Amino acid sequence: MTSRADLVVVLGAGPGLGRSVAAAFARRGSQAVLIARNSGRVAALAREVSEQTGTAVHGFSADAADEAALRRTFSEIRDRHGDPTVLVHNPSVAVEAAPTETPYESLIDGFRLAAGSLLVAAQEVAPAMRTAGRGTVVVTGGGSALTGSTWSAALAVQKAAVRNLAMSLAAELRRDRVHVVTVTIDGVLGAEGFEVSRIAEEYVRLHGLSDGAPEMWNAEVVWRG
């Protein structure tokens, strides 16, 4: 279950899944914080979700690929709003190129954005979650982590790295009653069966499991619609 004590941070918040996740938690009384690179867009998105749900939603601007900037943003969030109890990790970038045509820097930059931001964000929220003996990290994954990709090899590498890191975090933090789970979305967001509102409700459900026994937790949920 969620409560007003929950502070949900959505990293890589956009008008699709990120917005729906924030709204799903906010409708249940949780305070939500959105982090995105564009300050104007994230502020507008936060206002929109806040007006829609009647619950406080705050926007923060940070480049998820910039370690120092991301750590400063989490420090500011803690100073203003307290310790996050839920982290939702979304960042990734698609580069439309086959493996033999993928620019080296595109591969490395995408890895830094996706896996690097998960590493930093998890390190920022884990200490307080451990102390509280409660918390949830939900990682947005993709089906290309399981199969690879000829149209966006760089994205497949990002998703595979994020999936592996999420599972490693799950194994480490389970003993501290911190639930880490990756939702591997094996399809196209917005298509039939992959409506963002439905997936957002799954994120809320997964957080609710953190109040139960760790042996009932998921390390991965594969969403196939």
Secondary structure, DSSP 8 states (H G I E B T S, - for coil): ---TT-EEEEET--TTHHHHHHHHHHTTT-EEEEEES-HHHHHHHHHHHHHHHSS-EEEEE--TT-HHHHHHHHHHHHHHH---SEEEE-------B-GGG--HHHHHHHHIIIIIHHHHHHHHHHHHHHHHT--EEEEEEETHHHH--SSBHHHHHHHHHHHHHHHHHHHHHGGGT-EEEEEEE-S-TTSTT--HHHHHHHHHHHHHHTTS-GGG--SEEEE--
